[in-house]
Amino acid sequence: MVSANPTPADERALLASLPTGLLIDGVWRPASDGGTFDVIDPSTGDALLTIASATPADGAAALDAAVGAQRPWARTAPRERAEILRRAFDAVTARSDDFALLMTLEMGKPLAESRGEVAYGAEFLRWFSEETARIAGRFAMAPDGNSRLLVMKRPVGPSLFITPWNFPLAMATRKIAPAIAAGCTMVLKPAALTPLTALLFAQVLSEAGLPDGVLNVIQTTRAGAVTGPLIADSRLRKLSFTGSTEVGRRLIADAAQQVLRVSMELGGNAPLLVFDDADLDKAVDGAMLAKLRNGGEACTAANRILVQRGVAGEFSRRLTERMAAHTIARGTDPASKIGPLVDESTRQKVHELVTSAVAEGATLALGGRVVQGAGYFYEPTVLTDVPAGARILSQEIFGPVAPIVTFDTEEEAVRLANDTEFGLVAYAFTRDLNRGLRLAEELEVGMFGLNTGIVSNPAAPFGGVKQSGTGREGGIEGIEEYLETRYVGIADPYRE
């Protein structure tokens, strides 16, 4: 285990302790063709570790293992599944410094944020360990009295999980924990940019007693070639994906051929509304959380900050001052508040959105520059007076950039907020409770933060509407994504 203040020696020791193969049927093994790829440190551009890159044949072997393990795993007692999850929660918590350092190394976020993700991600293990024994059906007499109705819940079956790079632990636990609770076996394809956390987590689950074949991990640089045949295989029964809407649309179309159950947590374009009557200190605090969590590389990030005209100048001044105070540094630096973006293509996209916004009439109040030197750093940026049709307002930014738009009335704010194909989350700051309730009903989103800049909670259902996806993760709703309903009609026991 590394120390709370890791050294380069701690980094090397942690990386040396990781499995580098594919996990298939309980065995860590190389790719069938011997293929590998390097995982890159985004703060330096240097390779961290070389690991196996799965082939389509490896994907097929992983699904074979999941299918083979499904029947005995589904018959496992709920309490046994719950105890595995609880042991995994304890192990992840005990190794929080290891997980935090690993996420910082491969994804770039500051250690303080990585530690927050460990706590958040681990909580899904504890939450679903408690939900495991609460899976219930019902028994009733038919209305005509001639039969009895038995409704059962059964695991959906072998599931494929495709997780993103921005929250390497939490996006895995948010899918894996309810699947374990429900009795489903799994194939996990983590993002090629940040696969190391998934490898460590799979190792921890094995040590916690998860049987061989229940979880199989197939990191690869050939995602479509590996996952495509699995989605087309009639033995797969569930697909859960977190990522871009563009990729999600293609996966939904592919999944339709086998009529798979799908959960899609896709893109976001979150508005954050600040009204004249808001507590500006709380509003700025909330905007900092909603905008800069994960350096802005989050689907829940505030992408459009809509501020009522009466407070727009003061709010913009305060937000700019706060963002300017954030130190840009490698995530392992104790002073770091903003780490690197995940790769050069992401940084270039962010910079292009900023420069196009300025060309379209926005005022650059802060930042707007690529940080020169090693790594993929970008300055915290504030844009004011952003015109309504600017391209930056219609796309996910995925960087530390805050575009500010001014509005006059509540009706205008709602119209601007809903003027997007996305509908994941919205935030609003107001002292008027009636307005807050109206917004909760009028904003076209799956989640709403009222006077808060963070909504994610393992006990709450996470998900969106419109083109932000379908299905929910977390909460009591999360386990339902991995259960199917079976009805049994029983003859009247009083009739011979």
C-alpha positions as CSV (number, residue, x, y, z in Angstrom):
1,M,0.0,0.0,0.0
2,V,1.2,3.5,-0.9
3,S,1.4,6.4,1.5
4,A,-1.1,9.3,1.8
5,N,1.6,11.5,0.3
6,P,3.0,9.2,-2.5
7,T,6.6,9.4,-3.8
8,P,7.9,8.3,-7.2
9,A,9.0,5.1,-5.5
10,D,5.4,4.5,-4.4
11,E,4.2,5.1,-7.9
12,R,6.7,2.5,-9.3
13,A,5.8,0.0,-6.6
14,L,2.0,0.3,-7.2
15,L,2.4,-0.1,-11.0
16,A,4.7,-3.1,-10.5
17,S,2.0,-4.8,-8.3
18,L,-0.7,-4.6,-10.9
19,P,-1.9,-7.5,-13.1
20,T,-1.2,-6.7,-16.8
21,G,-3.2,-9.5,-18.5
22,L,-6.8,-10.1,-19.3
23,L,-9.0,-11.7,-16.6
24,I,-10.9,-14.6,-18.2
25,D,-12.6,-17.3,-16.1
26,G,-10.5,-16.4,-13.1
27,V,-7.2,-16.5,-14.8
28,W,-5.0,-13.5,-15.7
29,R,-3.7,-14.3,-19.2
30,P,-2.0,-12.5,-22.2
31,A,-3.9,-11.6,-25.3
32,S,-4.4,-14.6,-27.7
33,D,-2.1,-12.8,-30.2
34,G,0.3,-11.5,-27.7
35,G,-0.8,-7.9,-28.4
36,T,-0.2,-5.1,-25.9
37,F,-0.6,-1.4,-25.5
38,D,0.8,1.4,-23.3
39,V,-1.2,3.3,-20.7
40,I,-0.1,6.9,-20.8
41,D,0.4,9.4,-17.9
42,P,-1.5,12.5,-19.2
43,S,0.6,14.8,-17.0
44,T,3.8,13.8,-18.8
45,G,2.9,11.9,-21.9
46,D,5.1,9.0,-20.8
47,A,4.0,5.4,-20.6
48,L,3.0,4.1,-17.2
49,L,2.6,0.4,-17.9
50,T,2.3,-2.0,-20.9
51,I,-0.7,-4.3,-20.7
52,A,-2.5,-7.0,-22.8
53,S,-4.8,-5.8,-25.6
54,A,-7.8,-8.2,-26.1
55,T,-8.6,-9.7,-29.5
56,P,-12.1,-10.8,-30.7
57,A,-11.1,-14.3,-29.7
58,D,-10.4,-13.1,-26.2
59,G,-13.8,-11.4,-26.1
60,A,-15.5,-14.6,-27.1
61,A,-13.6,-16.5,-24.4
62,A,-14.7,-14.0,-21.8
63,L,-18.4,-14.4,-22.8
64,D,-18.0,-18.1,-22.8
65,A,-16.8,-17.8,-19.2
66,A,-19.6,-15.5,-18.2
67,V,-22.2,-17.8,-19.8
68,G,-20.7,-20.9,-18.1
69,A,-20.8,-19.2,-14.7
70,Q,-24.3,-17.7,-15.0
71,R,-26.4,-20.6,-13.8
72,P,-24.4,-21.4,-10.6
73,W,-24.0,-17.7,-9.8
74,A,-27.7,-17.0,-10.2
75,R,-28.3,-19.8,-7.6
76,T,-25.9,-18.3,-5.1
77,A,-27.7,-17.2,-1.9
78,P,-28.4,-13.4,-1.8
79,R,-26.5,-13.2,1.5
80,E,-23.4,-14.7,0.0
81,R,-23.5,-12.2,-2.8
82,A,-24.0,-9.4,-0.3
83,E,-21.0,-10.5,1.8
84,I,-18.8,-10.5,-1.3
85,L,-19.8,-6.9,-2.0
86,R,-19.3,-5.9,1.6
87,R,-15.8,-7.4,1.7
88,A,-15.0,-5.6,-1.6
89,F,-16.2,-2.3,0.0
90,D,-13.9,-2.9,2.9
91,A,-11.0,-3.8,0.7
92,V,-11.4,-0.8,-1.6
93,T,-11.7,1.5,1.4
94,A,-8.6,0.0,3.0
95,R,-6.7,0.5,-0.2
96,S,-8.1,4.0,-0.9
97,D,-4.7,5.5,-1.3
98,D,-3.7,2.9,-3.8
99,F,-6.8,3.4,-5.9
100,A,-6.5,7.2,-5.7
101,L,-2.9,7.3,-6.8
102,L,-3.6,4.9,-9.7
103,M,-6.5,7.0,-10.9
104,T,-4.4,10.2,-10.7
105,L,-1.6,8.5,-12.6
106,E,-3.7,7.2,-15.5
107,M,-6.4,9.9,-15.7
108,G,-4.7,13.0,-14.3
109,K,-7.1,14.3,-11.7
110,P,-5.6,15.7,-8.4
111,L,-5.3,13.2,-5.6
112,A,-7.9,15.0,-3.5
113,E,-10.5,14.4,-6.3
114,S,-9.3,10.8,-6.8
115,R,-9.8,10.2,-3.1
116,G,-13.3,11.6,-3.4
117,E,-14.0,9.2,-6.3
118,V,-12.8,6.2,-4.3
119,A,-15.2,7.1,-1.5
120,Y,-18.1,7.6,-4.0
121,G,-17.2,4.5,-6.0
122,A,-16.8,2.2,-3.0
123,E,-20.2,3.3,-1.7
124,F,-21.9,1.5,-4.6
125,L,-20.5,-1.7,-3.2
126,R,-21.9,-1.0,0.2
127,W,-25.2,0.3,-1.1
128,F,-25.9,-2.8,-3.3
129,S,-24.6,-5.2,-0.7
130,E,-27.5,-3.9,1.4
131,E,-30.0,-4.1,-1.5
132,T,-29.1,-7.7,-2.4
133,A,-31.3,-9.4,0.2
134,R,-34.2,-7.0,-0.6
135,I,-34.9,-8.3,-4.1
136,A,-38.6,-9.3,-3.8
137,G,-41.6,-10.5,-5.8
138,R,-45.2,-10.8,-4.8
139,F,-48.0,-13.3,-4.4
140,A,-51.7,-12.5,-4.8
141,M,-55.1,-13.9,-5.6
142,A,-56.3,-13.1,-9.1
143,P,-59.3,-10.7,-9.1
144,D,-61.7,-13.5,-10.2
145,G,-60.5,-15.8,-7.5
146,N,-59.8,-18.6,-9.9
147,S,-56.0,-18.6,-9.7
148,R,-53.0,-17.3,-7.8
149,L,-50.4,-14.9,-9.2
150,L,-46.7,-15.4,-8.4
151,V,-44.3,-12.7,-9.6
152,M,-40.6,-13.4,-9.3
153,K,-37.5,-11.5,-10.0
154,R,-34.6,-13.2,-11.8
155,P,-31.2,-12.0,-13.0
156,V,-31.2,-10.8,-16.6
157,G,-28.1,-12.9,-17.4
158,P,-24.7,-12.3,-18.9
159,S,-24.0,-8.6,-19.3
160,L,-21.5,-6.5,-21.2
161,F,-20.2,-3.3,-19.5
162,I,-18.4,-0.6,-21.5
163,T,-17.0,2.1,-19.2
164,P,-15.5,5.5,-19.8
165,W,-12.1,7.0,-18.9
166,N,-13.2,9.9,-16.7
167,F,-14.2,8.0,-13.6
168,P,-12.3,4.7,-13.8
169,L,-13.5,3.3,-10.5
170,A,-17.0,4.7,-10.0
171,M,-18.2,3.9,-13.5
172,A,-17.1,0.3,-12.9
173,T,-18.6,-0.1,-9.4
174,R,-21.9,1.6,-10.5
175,K,-22.5,-1.2,-13.0
176,I,-20.7,-4.2,-11.4
177,A,-22.2,-3.9,-7.9
178,P,-25.8,-4.1,-8.9
179,A,-25.1,-6.9,-11.3
180,I,-23.4,-8.9,-8.6
181,A,-26.3,-8.2,-6.3
182,A,-28.8,-9.3,-8.9
183,G,-26.9,-12.5,-9.8
184,C,-25.6,-11.6,-13.2
185,T,-22.3,-12.5,-14.7
186,M,-20.3,-9.9,-16.6
187,V,-17.7,-9.0,-19.2
188,L,-16.1,-5.6,-18.6
189,K,-14.4,-3.6,-21.3
190,P,-12.8,-0.6,-19.6
191,A,-11.6,2.5,-21.5
192,A,-8.2,2.0,-23.1
193,L,-7.1,5.4,-21.7
194,T,-7.7,4.4,-18.1
195,P,-7.8,0.6,-17.7
196,L,-5.5,0.1,-14.8
197,T,-8.0,1.0,-12.1
198,A,-10.4,-1.7,-13.5
199,L,-7.6,-4.3,-13.3
200,L,-6.9,-3.4,-9.6
201,F,-10.6,-3.5,-8.8
202,A,-11.0,-6.9,-10.5
203,Q,-8.1,-8.2,-8.4
204,V,-9.8,-6.9,-5.3
205,L,-13.1,-8.6,-6.2
206,S,-11.4,-11.9,-6.7
207,E,-9.7,-11.6,-3.3
208,A,-13.1,-10.8,-1.9
209,G,-14.4,-14.2,-3.0
210,L,-16.1,-13.5,-6.4
211,P,-16.2,-16.8,-8.2
212,D,-14.2,-17.4,-11.4
213,G,-16.0,-16.3,-14.5
214,V,-18.5,-14.0,-12.8
215,L,-16.4,-10.9,-13.8
216,N,-14.2,-11.0,-16.9
217,V,-12.1,-8.0,-17.9
218,I,-11.0,-7.5,-21.5
219,Q,-9.2,-4.2,-22.0
220,T,-8.4,-3.5,-25.6
221,T,-7.5,-0.9,-28.2
222,R,-9.8,-2.6,-30.7
223,A,-13.1,-1.8,-29.0
224,G,-15.5,-2.3,-31.9
225,A,-13.8,-5.4,-33.2
226,V,-14.0,-7.0,-29.7
227,T,-17.4,-5.9,-28.4
228,G,-19.3,-6.1,-31.7
229,P,-19.4,-9.9,-31.9
230,L,-20.4,-10.0,-28.2
231,I,-23.4,-7.7,-28.8
232,A,-24.4,-9.9,-31.7
233,D,-24.2,-13.1,-29.6
234,S,-27.6,-14.4,-28.6
235,R,-26.2,-15.5,-25.2
236,L,-25.6,-11.9,-24.1
237,R,-28.7,-10.5,-22.5
238,K,-27.7,-7.0,-21.2
239,L,-25.5,-4.1,-22.4
240,S,-24.6,-1.1,-20.2
241,F,-22.6,1.7,-21.7
242,T,-21.4,5.1,-20.3
243,G,-19.9,7.4,-22.9
244,S,-20.8,9.7,-25.8
245,T,-24.2,9.9,-27.3
246,E,-22.8,9.3,-30.8
247,V,-21.3,5.9,-29.7
248,G,-24.4,5.2,-27.6
249,R,-26.7,5.5,-30.6
250,R,-24.6,3.0,-32.6
251,L,-24.6,0.5,-29.7
252,I,-28.4,0.8,-29.2
253,A,-28.8,0.0,-32.9
254,D,-26.5,-3.0,-32.6
255,A,-28.2,-4.2,-29.4
256,A,-31.6,-4.0,-31.1
257,Q,-30.7,-7.0,-33.3
258,Q,-30.7,-9.3,-30.3
259,V,-33.3,-7.2,-28.4
260,L,-30.9,-6.7,-25.5
261,R,-31.7,-4.9,-22.4
262,V,-29.8,-1.7,-22.5
263,S,-28.7,1.0,-20.0
264,M,-27.2,4.1,-21.7
265,E,-25.6,6.9,-19.7
266,L,-24.7,9.2,-22.5
267,G,-23.7,12.8,-23.1
268,G,-24.7,15.9,-21.1
269,N,-25.0,19.6,-21.7
270,A,-25.9,20.7,-18.2
271,P,-27.3,24.2,-17.6
272,L,-26.6,26.0,-14.3
273,L,-29.1,28.8,-13.6
274,V,-28.4,31.7,-11.2
275,F,-31.3,34.0,-10.4
276,D,-31.2,37.5,-9.0
277,D,-32.4,36.3,-5.6
278,A,-29.7,33.6,-5.2
279,D,-27.1,33.5,-2.4
280,L,-24.2,34.4,-4.6
281,D,-21.6,32.8,-2.3
282,K,-23.5,29.5,-2.6
283,A,-24.0,30.0,-6.3
284,V,-20.3,30.5,-7.0
285,D,-19.4,27.6,-4.7
286,G,-21.9,25.4,-6.6
287,A,-20.7,26.6,-9.9
288,M,-17.1,25.7,-9.0
289,L,-18.2,22.2,-8.0
290,A,-20.5,21.7,-11.1
291,K,-17.9,23.1,-13.5
292,L,-14.5,22.0,-12.2
293,R,-15.2,18.6,-10.7
294,N,-12.9,16.2,-12.6
295,G,-11.4,19.3,-14.3
296,G,-14.7,19.6,-16.2
297,E,-14.3,16.2,-17.7
298,A,-17.7,14.9,-16.6
299,C,-21.0,14.5,-18.2
300,T,-22.6,16.2,-15.2
301,A,-20.3,19.3,-15.7
302,A,-22.1,22.7,-15.9
303,N,-21.7,23.4,-19.6
304,R,-23.8,26.5,-19.8
305,I,-23.9,28.9,-16.9
306,L,-27.1,31.1,-17.3
307,V,-27.1,34.1,-15.0
308,Q,-29.9,36.6,-14.5
309,R,-28.9,40.1,-15.7
310,G,-29.1,41.8,-12.3
311,V,-26.3,39.7,-10.8
312,A,-24.4,38.6,-14.0
313,G,-21.6,41.1,-13.5
314,E,-20.9,40.3,-9.9
315,F,-21.3,36.5,-10.3
316,S,-18.9,36.6,-13.3
317,R,-16.4,38.6,-11.3
318,R,-16.4,36.2,-8.4
319,L,-16.3,33.1,-10.5
320,T,-13.4,34.4,-12.5
321,E,-11.5,35.2,-9.3
322,R,-12.1,31.8,-7.9
323,M,-11.1,30.0,-11.1
324,A,-8.0,32.1,-11.5
325,A,-6.8,30.9,-8.0
326,H,-6.7,27.3,-9.1
327,T,-3.2,25.9,-9.4
328,I,-2.4,23.8,-12.5
329,A,-0.1,20.9,-11.8
330,R,0.4,17.2,-12.0
331,G,-2.3,15.5,-9.8
332,T,0.3,14.1,-7.4
333,D,1.4,17.6,-6.5
334,P,-0.3,18.6,-3.2
335,A,-0.9,22.1,-4.6
336,S,-2.8,20.8,-7.7
337,K,-6.3,21.9,-8.2
338,I,-6.4,21.4,-12.0
339,G,-4.7,18.4,-13.5
340,P,-4.2,17.6,-17.2
341,L,-6.9,16.7,-19.7
342,V,-6.8,13.1,-20.6
343,D,-5.1,13.4,-24.0
344,E,-4.0,15.8,-26.7
345,S,-7.2,15.3,-28.8
346,T,-9.4,16.3,-25.9
347,R,-7.3,19.4,-25.2
348,Q,-7.4,20.4,-28.8
349,K,-11.2,20.1,-28.9
350,V,-11.5,22.2,-25.8
351,H,-9.2,24.9,-27.3
352,E,-11.1,24.9,-30.6
353,L,-14.4,25.4,-28.7
354,V,-13.0,28.4,-26.8
355,T,-11.5,30.1,-29.9
356,S,-14.7,29.6,-31.9
357,A,-16.7,31.1,-29.0
358,V,-14.4,34.2,-29.0
359,A,-14.7,34.5,-32.8
360,E,-18.5,34.3,-32.4
361,G,-18.5,37.3,-30.0
362,A,-17.8,35.9,-26.5
363,T,-15.5,37.9,-24.2
364,L,-12.5,36.0,-22.8
365,A,-12.4,36.9,-19.1
366,L,-9.8,34.3,-18.1
367,G,-7.5,31.7,-19.6
368,G,-8.1,30.4,-23.0
369,R,-4.6,29.0,-23.6
370,V,-2.9,25.7,-23.9
371,V,-0.3,25.3,-21.1
372,Q,3.1,24.8,-22.8
373,G,5.3,21.9,-21.7
374,A,4.8,18.3,-20.9
375,G,1.4,16.9,-20.5
376,Y,-2.0,17.9,-21.7
377,F,-2.8,20.9,-19.4
378,Y,-5.3,23.7,-20.2
379,E,-5.9,26.9,-18.4
380,P,-9.1,27.4,-16.4
381,T,-11.2,29.6,-18.7
382,V,-14.2,31.9,-18.3
383,L,-16.1,33.3,-21.2
384,T,-18.7,36.0,-20.7
385,D,-21.4,37.5,-23.0
386,V,-21.5,34.2,-24.9
387,P,-24.0,34.6,-27.8
388,A,-27.0,32.2,-27.7
389,G,-26.0,30.5,-31.0
390,A,-22.4,29.9,-30.1
391,R,-21.1,26.3,-30.9
392,I,-19.7,25.9,-27.4
393,L,-23.2,26.0,-25.9
394,S,-24.4,23.0,-28.0
395,Q,-21.5,20.6,-27.3
396,E,-20.0,18.9,-24.3
397,I,-16.8,20.9,-23.4
398,F,-15.1,18.3,-21.2
399,G,-12.6,20.8,-19.9
400,P,-12.2,23.6,-17.4
401,V,-14.2,26.2,-19.4
402,A,-17.1,28.2,-18.0
403,P,-19.3,29.9,-20.7
404,I,-21.7,32.5,-19.1
405,V,-24.9,33.6,-20.8
406,T,-27.2,36.3,-19.5
407,F,-31.0,36.0,-19.2
408,D,-33.8,38.3,-18.1
409,T,-36.8,36.2,-17.0
410,E,-37.5,32.7,-15.6
411,E,-39.3,31.8,-18.7
412,E,-36.3,32.7,-20.8
413,A,-34.0,30.8,-18.5
414,V,-36.1,27.6,-18.9
415,R,-36.2,28.0,-22.6
416,L,-32.5,28.4,-22.9
417,A,-31.9,25.5,-20.5
418,N,-34.1,23.2,-22.5
419,D,-32.7,24.2,-25.8
420,T,-30.5,21.1,-26.2
421,E,-30.8,17.5,-27.4
422,F,-29.4,16.4,-24.0
423,G,-31.2,16.1,-20.7
424,L,-28.9,14.6,-18.0
425,V,-28.8,17.2,-15.2
426,A,-29.5,20.8,-14.4
427,Y,-28.6,23.1,-11.5
428,A,-30.3,26.2,-10.2
429,F,-29.7,28.7,-7.4
430,T,-32.6,30.7,-6.0
431,R,-34.0,31.5,-2.6
432,D,-37.6,31.2,-4.0
433,L,-38.8,27.7,-3.1
434,N,-41.8,27.9,-5.5
435,R,-39.5,28.8,-8.3
436,G,-37.3,25.8,-7.4
437,L,-40.3,23.5,-7.6
438,R,-41.4,25.0,-10.9
439,L,-37.9,24.4,-12.3
440,A,-37.9,20.8,-11.1
441,E,-41.0,20.3,-13.2
442,E,-40.1,22.4,-16.2
443,L,-36.5,21.5,-16.8
444,E,-36.1,18.5,-19.2
445,V,-33.6,16.5,-17.3
446,G,-33.3,13.3,-15.4
447,M,-31.6,15.0,-12.4
448,F,-31.9,18.4,-10.8
449,G,-29.7,20.1,-8.2
450,L,-31.4,22.9,-6.3
451,N,-29.0,25.2,-4.6
452,T,-26.2,22.6,-4.9
453,G,-23.6,21.9,-7.5
454,I,-23.4,18.1,-7.1
455,V,-26.2,15.6,-7.4
456,S,-24.4,12.2,-7.7
457,N,-25.2,9.9,-4.8
458,P,-25.2,6.0,-4.8
459,A,-28.5,6.0,-3.0
460,A,-30.1,8.1,-5.8
461,P,-31.0,7.1,-9.4
462,F,-28.5,8.5,-11.8
463,G,-29.5,9.0,-15.5
464,G,-31.0,11.3,-18.0
465,V,-33.7,11.9,-20.6
466,K,-33.8,12.8,-24.3
467,Q,-30.4,11.9,-25.9
468,S,-28.6,11.7,-22.5
469,G,-29.7,8.0,-22.3
470,T,-32.0,5.5,-20.8
471,G,-32.1,3.5,-17.6
472,R,-30.9,4.4,-14.1
473,E,-27.8,3.5,-12.1
474,G,-27.7,3.7,-8.3
475,G,-30.6,3.9,-5.8
476,I,-33.2,1.2,-5.5
477,E,-33.8,1.6,-9.2
478,G,-30.3,0.6,-10.1
479,I,-30.7,-3.1,-9.3
480,E,-33.9,-3.3,-11.4
481,E,-31.7,-2.8,-14.5
482,Y,-30.3,-6.3,-13.9
483,L,-33.5,-8.1,-13.0
484,E,-36.3,-9.5,-15.2
485,T,-39.8,-10.1,-14.1
486,R,-41.3,-13.6,-14.3
487,Y,-45.0,-14.3,-13.8
488,V,-46.2,-17.8,-12.7
489,G,-50.0,-18.5,-12.9
490,I,-51.0,-21.1,-10.3
491,A,-54.3,-23.0,-10.3
492,D,-56.8,-22.3,-7.5
493,P,-55.6,-24.6,-4.7
494,Y,-59.2,-25.1,-3.5
495,R,-60.4,-26.7,-6.8
496,E,-59.6,-30.3,-7.6
